[in-house]
Amino acid sequence: MPVCGLSRLIAQAIVCVRVTGVDLILVWHEDRAVACERMCPHEQADLSLGRLSAGRLFCPRHSASFDLRNGQICYGWPSRPLRIYPVRISDDQVWIDAEAIKSPAT
């Protein structure tokens, strides 16, 4: 399903979206789109308020960072990885597979 215009995502870098009742963020970083869960798995901080640097999303609460390729948290933090969801870009829209959001494996 289309969730955001590509030009909006590029301009804002982080955009909040809701897919099948799940709060996510879209991130534009290093010329690619990434979709991930909105809340930090460590302390539940709102990652839409975080910052981006060197392929990582930094939590605004505790400054731990997550790799935007695979969701891995930086060394030394006791947390599961950030959930990353597949996206595609078509017709200047960012699409997220709603079935991937509903999957218990995510």
N, C-alpha and C positions, 0 to 999 in steps of 0.2 A: 504494500500500500504506500502511496506517496505521502510523505510526512512533512516535507519542507522544500522550498525552492532552493536550488543550488546557489543562486546569487545571494540570497539571504544568509545562508550558512557561511559562505566565503566572507561576507561583510562582517558578520558577528563572531565568527570562530566557534562559539558555543551556543547552541540553541536547545531549549527544552521542548520535548515532545511527549505525547502520551499515546501509547499503542496498546490496544486491548486492555486498557486499565492499568498499564504499567508505565511509571514515569521513567523516561530515558533522557539522555542528552545526545545530541549530535555534535561532533567535534570536527572542525576542519583544521588540519595541521599537516604541514609538509606536503601540500597538494593532494591530500586524500581525505575522504570522509570516514568517520568511525562512529558507530552507535554503541553506547554502553549504558549500564544502569546509572541512575542519577545520584543515588545515595552511596556514600563511601561504605564499603563492607566492613571497615574497621570501627568507625565511630558514628556512622550514619550522617555525616556532614553532607551538605548539598554540594556536589561536585560541579554544578553549573557555576559556582562562585570561585572555582579553582583557577589555576593558571596553567598555561601550556609552555613547555620548553623541551627541546631536544627529544621529541617523540614521546614525551611523558606528560601525564595529567597530574598536577599536584593538588592534594587535598587542602582546602582552605583552613581546616581546623588544626591539623597536626603536621602538615608539610610532607607527609609520606607521598610517594609518587607511584603511578601505575603506568606500565608500558602500554602504549596504545596499540601495539601489534597483537599482544596476547593477554593483557590484563594483569600481568604479574606485578605484585607490589615490590617496592625496593627492599633490599636486604635489611633484616633486623626488625621488621614490623610483623606482628602476629596477626595475619589476616589472610583470608582466602583471596584469590585473584578477583579482580573486577570483571564482571560479566560483559563480554563484548559480543555484539550481534552483527550478523551479516547485513551489509547495505549494498545497494547498487544505484547508479546514477543513470537516468534515462529521461530524455526530453526535458532537460534542465530541472529535474526533480530528484530529490533523494528518496529512495524507496527502502522500506524495511519489510522483511518477510514476517507477517504477523504470526505465522505458525512457529517460527523460531522463538518468538517471545513466549509463547504458550508452552513450549517444550519443557518438560521437567529436567532435562539435561542442562539447561542454561542457568 
